Amino acid sequence: MPSGNQRSHNMGDALGSVMRGAGSALGQAFSRNLKSPHASASARNRSNFYSPQLLAALGLIAYGALVIWTASFNIAEASFPRHLVGIVLGIAMAIYLWRYDYRVLANETRVLFVAAVVLMLLPLVPGLGYSAKGATGWVKVPLIGITFQPSEFAKLVTIYLMAGLGAEYNGRIDSFRDYLKLCGILTVPFMLILLQPDLGTGLIVLVVGAAIIICSGARREWVIATIVLIVLFATVVVVTSMSPNFPHLLKTYQLNRLIVFVDPSVDPAGDGYNLQQAKIAVGSGGLLGKGIGNASQAGSGFLPEAHTDFVFALLSEEFGFVGAVLMLGLFAVLIFSTIALANRVDAPFGKLVLVGCATMWSFQLLQNVGMCIGLMPITGIPLPFISYGSTSMMTQIAAVGMVQSVWYHIPKTA
């Protein structure tokens, strides 16, 4: 194992190459003074970058690279070079989306719907689908052998799709029939993801789409009634899955995760093992953490998937409470600056795109951190910008480009 100095040197070289790869496009964000968030969006000298959101995203990307670099010391699956490839490709996608006039997509809802369906169905195509961790959610490119997760990209397509549909109502949905139409369209990608099966990604798509529909002007009574129906349906699914004489819609491992969430002491050495180990890892970090490469709990095999699903436990063990608060602070800037921009944008489509991105980050953060400390049931939802996974990383960084595109294409008039 290389020494601490060698690791730091290698880390610096690797991160430096990533930042230089996007330097020509992103460097302008640092060369200007930060504009006040209350400055007029229509000023001619407005920056091409929405600095608060961009800087927070870059901070999270760098923090995530540091965490995965330390994880690579003891976890063979945590390939740091591959993680860097995901970052570079993600930055390239973000730059493209930043310059692309997103407003063109407002009138392409049919194309977006077809694209979302195709992405969801790709893993089910014989010869393309690739199974991992009990789900056929990956596609393996023939001859090349590269695998990726189409449902991750489908998240972004769904944001554009639902935002385009919701923008047609200009902030007010008066017809219940139109509300049902939006809900029905959202159900299609959600159900297709469940076929893989990938409940975690399906929930992200469902929550993001629901947030966009609500912000499109859906009436409160319709939303409340829908939530009640979903809760009742989920209750029926859980009850029938626990009864021997009824159809089991939930997989056995999914049901066990819910049982362990309600009572962690049910099976601490079996289905409750991951949760118990995650809590121990988070608590053992203390105030300042154990230091880089010293995650004896999360990084030494006691906690499975410490670099992906339970990366927050790894981060907390190495960097402690202070490191966790730093990460949460960066997410707070990222999310609230996106919401602040949504409040300033006049165009309904751009406003709803921003709502979708902010909701995606918020829900994934809540779910991933919550499951590591026992506040949410365990699902395979990655922590944005931090968890290992090239497709996920590309998707999250591309979403940053979506937000920057909304800012970039605000009319620059006096």
N, C-alpha and C positions, 0 to 999 in steps of 0.2 A: 504493500500500500504506500502511495506517495506521501511525502511529508506534508505538514500543514502549509509551509511556504510554497511548495510545488503546486499544491492544490489551488492556493490563492492565485498563483501565477497563471495556471491553466484556466482558472475561472475568469480571470481578467481578460486573457487573450480571447476566450470564446465569446464573452459578452461584448467585448470591443468589436469583434467582427460583425456581430449581429447589428449593433448600433450603427456601424459604418455603412452597412448594407442599405439602410434606409435613411442615412444622414442627409442626403441632398434634399429629401422631401420633408423630413421632420425637423431638420435643424432650425428652420425659420421659427418654430414654436418657442425656441429658447433665445433667439436673437432679439426678440421684441420684449418690451416690458409687458407684464400681465395686465390685461385690460380689466377694469372694474366690471363685476358681473352685472352692474346696473347701467353700464354704458349703452348708448343707443346702438341697436343692431343695424341701423341703416347708415351709419357713418361711412364716408368714403374710405377712410384710412383704417377700417376695421381689419383685424388680422385674418388671414386665411384659415387659421386654426382656432378652434374653441379650446383655449388653453387649460382651463380648470379640469375639464374632462380628459383631455389628452395627457396631461402631466400625471394625473391619478392613474390612468391606464398604464402608462410607461413605468410608473413606480410599482404597480402590481405585477407587470411582466417581469421586471428585474427581480422582484422579491420571489416570484414563483421560480425563476431560473436558479436563484440561490438555493431554494428549498430542494429542488430536484437534483441539483449538483451535490448537495449533501446526502440526499437519499441514495445517489448512485454509488456511494462508498460501500454500502452494505446490501443494497437491493439490486440484484443482477438485472431485473426487468426494467429498472429506471435508467434508461440509456440517455445520458445527458446530450450527446451529439444529436440524437434523434429529436430530443426536446427542442434543441436550438433550430433544427430544420423546421419544425412546426411554427416556431416564432417567426422565422424569416418568411415562410410562405404566408403566414397570417398578416404580417406587415405589408407584404406585396398586395394581398387582397384588400387590406384596409386602404392603401394608397389609391388603388383603382376605384374603390367605392367612394372614396373622398372626392375624387375628381369627376366621377360619373354623376350626371344629373338625375338624381333619384326620382324627380318629379315625373319623368317619362313613365315610370312604372305604375303611376296612379291609375292609368287607363288600361293597364294590361293585366287585369285580374284573372281573366280566363287563362292566359299564358302562365301566370303564376300558380294558378290552381293545378294545371296540368303538370307543371314542374314539381310542385310539392308531392303530388300523387306518384309521379315517376320515381322521385327520390326515395319515397317510402317503400315502393315495390321492388326496387333494385335488389335488396338482399334476398328477396324471395324468388329471384330468377335462377333456375338451375344452372350451375356452372359459375355463377357470380357470387352467390351467397356464401358467407364464411361465418361459421359458428364459433363463439367465444363466450365463456362465462355463462353458458346456458341459454344464450340468445343468438339468433341469426340476424344480427343487426349490422353486420359488416359486409363489405364487398371486397373481394380479392381480384385485382386486375390481372387478367390472364397474361402469361409470359413474363410480365414485370414482377409479379408477386407482391406488389404494394397493396396494403389493406387500408380502408378508410370507412368511416361510419356516415352514410348518406343522411341519416336522420338529424345529424348535427347541422348540416347545411340546410336541411329542411326547416329548421327553426327560423332561420333568417328569411327564407322564402315565405314562410307562414306569416311572419311579421309584416312583410310588404303586402301579402295577399289580404290579410284582415284589415290592415290600415287602408288599403285601396277601397275595399268594400265599405268600411265604416265611414270613410271620408265622403261618400256619396250623400250621406244624410246631413252633412254640415252641422253636426253637433246635436241633432235631435231626431230620434227614431220614433215616429208617431204611430206607425202601424205594427201591431203585434205579429202580423204575418212576416214583415221585414225582419223583425227580431228573431223569429223562428228560422228564417232563411239563413241569417248569419250564424246562428247556433248550429244549424244543420251542416253548413259548409265547414265549420270548425271541427265538427265531429268526424269528418272524413279522414283527415290526416291523423287525428287522435286514434281512431280505430285501426288504421293501417299500421301504426307503430305498435299497437298492442298485439298484432299478429306475429311480431318478430320473436318473442314478446319482449318489450322494453317499456315497462310501466313508468320508470323514472323519466325518460325522455318524453313519453306521452303526457305525463303530468305537466312538464314544462310547457309543451305546446298548448295544452288545455288552459293552463293558468294565464299564459301570455295572451292567447286569443280572447279569453274571457275579459281580461283587463282592457283590451282594445275595444271590445264590444260595449263594455260599460262606459268607457270614455267617449264612445261614439254618440252617446245620448240615449241609451236604453233606460226605460222607466224603472224606478226603484222597485216597484211591486213585481215587475217581471223578473228582475234580478234576484230578489229575495225568494220568489217562488221557485226559480231554477235551482238556487242553492239548496233549498229544502228538498227538492226532488232528488238532487245528486246525493245528498246525505242519506236519504231514505234508500236509494238504490244501492249505495255503498254498504249500508247496514245489511240489506238483504243479501248482497253478495258474500259478505263476511259470514253471516249466520248460515247460509246454505253451504258454504265451503267447509264449515265445521260440522255439518250434519251428514251422516253416512248415506242417507236415503235421498239426497238432493244433488243436483249437478254442482261440481266444484269448479267455479270460474277462476278462483285464485289458485296459483301453484302452491305446492306444499311449503316451499321455502318462503313464499310471500306471506302466507298465513302465519307461519312460525315467527317471522319478523314482527308482525303485528302483536302477536301474543307476548313476545319478549319485550316489546316496547311498553306494553301495559304493565307487565310484571317481569323485570329483568332477572329476578331470582328463580324463574321457572326452570331454566336450563343454562346455568352459567358456564358449563363446560362444553355445551353444544351450540345451539342457535343463539344463545346469549353471550357467547365467548367474545365475538368481535366488539360488541358494545362495552363489555367490561374492560377489555384491554384498551379500548379507545379512551375511556374515562380515566384509567390509570395513567396513560401516556399524557393526557392533558393536564391532570393534576400533578404529575411528577415534575413538570417543567418549572413549577414555582413562579417566582416573580420575573427572573431574568433568564430562565432556561438553563439547560445543561451545556449549551455551546454547540458549535458546528461539528457534525459528525458524531455526537455523543448521545444520540437518541437510543438509549439502551432498550427501551420498551418498544417503540414504534419501528426502529430501524434494525432490530436484531431478530426479526422473524416472529416475535410474539404477536404482533398485530398484522394480519393479512391485509393486502392492498393498501399499505401505508402510504404509497406514493400516488395513489389514485383516489379511491373513495374516501379514505381516512387521512388524507394529506393534512387536514387541519390539526389532527392529533400529533402528527410528526412535527409540524411547524410549532405547535404549542410546547412540545417537549424540548425542542432545541432552543427556542427563542423566548419561551416563557409567556407570562401574562403581558409583558410589555410588547413582545413581538406580535401577539395576537391582537392587541389593541391597535398597534400600528397598521396591521393588515385591515382591520375593521374601519379604521380611520380613512384609509385610502379608498375602500369601497364606498364609504359614506360620501366622500367628495365625488367619486365617479357617478354614483346614482343620483345624488341630490343636484349636482350640476346639470345632469341630463334632464331631470324634472324641471329645473329652473329654465332651461332652454325651451322646453316644451311649452311653458307658460308664456314665453315671449314670441313664439312662432305663430303667425296668423293662419297659415295654410293648414287645413284639417289633416291632410295626408302626412305632412311632415310632423305635425304634432303627435299623431297616432303612431308613427314609426318610432319616435322618441319614447313614447309610453311603452311600446313593446320591448325595446331594448332595456329600459330601466326595470321593467317587470321581470324580464328574463334574468338579469343579474341579481335582483333582489330575492327572487324565489330560490335560485340555485344557492345563493349565499346562505339564506335561512335554512334550507333543507340540509346542506352539507355540514354546516357548523352545528346545527341542531342535532343531527344524528350522532355526531361525535361526543356530545355531552348529554345524550339521553332525552332531549326535548322533542325530537322528531323521530319517526320510524326510519329504519335503515333502508335506503334505496341507493341505486347506482348512479346518483347524480353528482357529477364532478364539481369541484370548487373552481369557478372561473379564474383564469389566468394563473392558477396555482397548481392544480392537479396535472399529473403526467398524462399525456395523450395528444398526439399531433392534430387529429381532426378537431377535437374540442378546443385546443388552443387556437387553431386557425379560425374557427367560428367566432370565438369570443373577441379576438383582435379585429376580425372583419366587422363585427358589430360596432366597434369603436369607429371604424371608417364610415359606417352608416350614420352615426351621430354627427361626425365631422362633415359629412356631405350635406346634411340639413343646414348646418351653420354656414358652410361655404357657399351654398346656393341661395342664401337670403339676399334679396335684391340690394345691391350696393348703390343706393341713391342718396342724394343730399337730403 
